[in-house]
């Protein structure tokens, strides 16, 4: 009865109340940011700060960092400085092979509570498609750990909230994601790699062969479950494990003996068998055939999964007290490069005594910014603090000292003709000088 009455009422009132679902009000769902960075950017908008110069600068700095990251080689470590007086963001691009584990740590030293947003993106090469956000670092010591499931490039962006200064130390490393499966051996024991021809080229090797004396313990490479313990014509005595962290199948073949049962749980380093040469390896010296199979894509080269990278980041040889300060190139012409490597792209040559603001340091390089905003890296030994005057400059006409190399920027001092100023450096039409009251600023050469 009630459904009939409802239908009649709906027809009677259709011209006035619009009962049909298509006429219902459209209410957009509330905005739900997916990262802490997006939540902060949204809070700026809600507070009407995104339309201010400072808010616009903050958003632009984050976007520009992603479009122009520094290309780095791993391992990498940089100590740097964020200045509360301006919106700043840094980004770094690096590569990883499928099977490698990335470990990214950001240590922060601030004088007062501050948030530094650390976001990792996987680079997408297709035009018109944004890079994919992978992970966000959290906590006072921000850390991101992940296994790269494919050969890929990544971009890591660092950006503090507005009006906060901070010193940071960023460390990025890559290493093996699996424990080595043969006791006392490493990748140096691999003598037949992935993809090597087999059976006169009719097939290829779908794993790696790790040679060791007969009876050497064979180890579980991950937290895993034993799924199969078999003996086959090709592999001889074999064991299959299922990696609990990612579902990969780990294949051990040519074993002398098998020391586990199906369904057993194992941990990295547990002995699961012994090296032998069973199956079609009867005519070869004892070795373990080890394979990695990814669900949906088949066999992968195990080498990146197993390669332990012991290299430490280059030791820092720069003066951390210079962070945030003005230095200058020495009497030599030096190259400003896009990355802290001699082979990196050269941005420009810097004339002797060019003023540079030091924003960070890694190894023997400073990350610097020129007076016009151009950023890059220079060799730290070829710089010096801009403290001792190079000469004195007498003003022939009255002049003004600006805070930056912008003639409309804040004026630090008005000077009369005949006054002398100590010159600390030069850049284009500007002299970097010290005012009578001790301020450092820029004097336009007429």
Order of alpha helices (4+ residues) and beta strands (2+ residues): alpha-alpha-alpha-alpha-beta-beta-beta-beta-beta-beta-beta-beta-beta-beta-beta-beta-beta-beta-beta-beta-beta-beta-beta-beta-beta-alpha-beta-beta-beta-beta-beta-beta-beta-beta-beta-beta-beta-beta-beta
